Amino acid sequence: MDNRPQIYSIIADILLSIAVTIVLFTVLSVGYDFGNGIVSSKYFWFYASMALLSVLAIPAAIIKRRERISFKLPDLLLLLFCLAAVLITLHHIGRLTNKCLLLIFAAMFYFYLRIFLSGKSKLLYVLCSLAFVVTGLIEAVWGLRQLYGFTSSQHNLFKITGSFFNPGPYSGWLAMVFPMALGCILTTKFHEVTQSFSLTRLLRLCGSVFNRKGREVSQSLPHITLNSCLLVFNSIAVLCIVLILPAAMSRASWLAALGGCVFIVVMYGLQNSTVVGYLTKYRRRLVLLSVAAIVLFAVALAGLFLLKKDSASGRLFTWKIALQTITKHPLGVGLGNFGEAYGEVQAEYFASGAGSEREEYVAGGVEYAF
């Protein structure tokens, strides 16, 4: 039996996973030799790594041409959204902005993952998930070092920024990695790839090669699989993110991480017959727990508002003006042009005399709708 197609497929998965890892490591790129190096270095890294991924995607697609790929409705909606964003930007600005290019490349990255992760091979899935969690662990450790003064921050006004310019995107990245790491802990898909690989077997082999004593020591070692190592690694990542995320003081990231984890846990529970059986048997307890969770969530929202009241009031005012901006420009103003359109509507709002003193206090020039 010819095993070459399978070997070629494994090699393609490894090459693609390396390229995907390089793309994900964009968040770790910091170039002090560039102007605004914290941001511009990430642009250069992302564009260059996407070029590498595109080059490797062609031979990988040829090798995996027999694998069936099915596109879903979300894929079409994402494609239509990107097309609309580009056309609206060209209509209002007359050129492709940098944010437009980022959206196009991000969409390409999504479809690359969508295509290659739709195959039968689980190796690429495991490696890409691992790379994603690795970036989160590195960022979490980076933030912990900044918190305790071992590493300087990237911003004079904030103590914790990781490799980013401010805590906002830093916390946002950790909020995305956290549910992924939790899902990797709960899921059993790692078993399909790693159950046949034993680190203990490798150690015993090394012991038998060197000497008899080493062989005797290796025989006493417990059975350690790669799966258990991945479990420990993801647990460490979850722990580090839990330690640093509250200190970053980003309420949006807290809510995002909580929402992602709730989704992961619910999906895991629905696929677990034991959990489904327990919930079916004790429905009254489920109702009581749901009511208690809703009450606690409402109290937590109130606490988050009072935690940084001025900031929260500023966000509420931003949303208010953003809604008026949407009314004035229902089809949008193009990527990278929101700040200008928002500023015009805010100026008109205060010029009309409708703004209160509190709103004047929390108002400011914003670049995003938040």
PyMOL commands that set and color helices and strands:
alter all, ss='L'
color gray80, all
select helices_A, chain A and resi 4-28+37-63+73-93+98-116+123-147+167-186+189-194+199-210+212-219+226-244+246-248+251-270+273-281+283-307+309-328+338-351+357-362
alter helices_A, ss='H'
color red, helices_A
deselect
rebuild
show_as cartoon
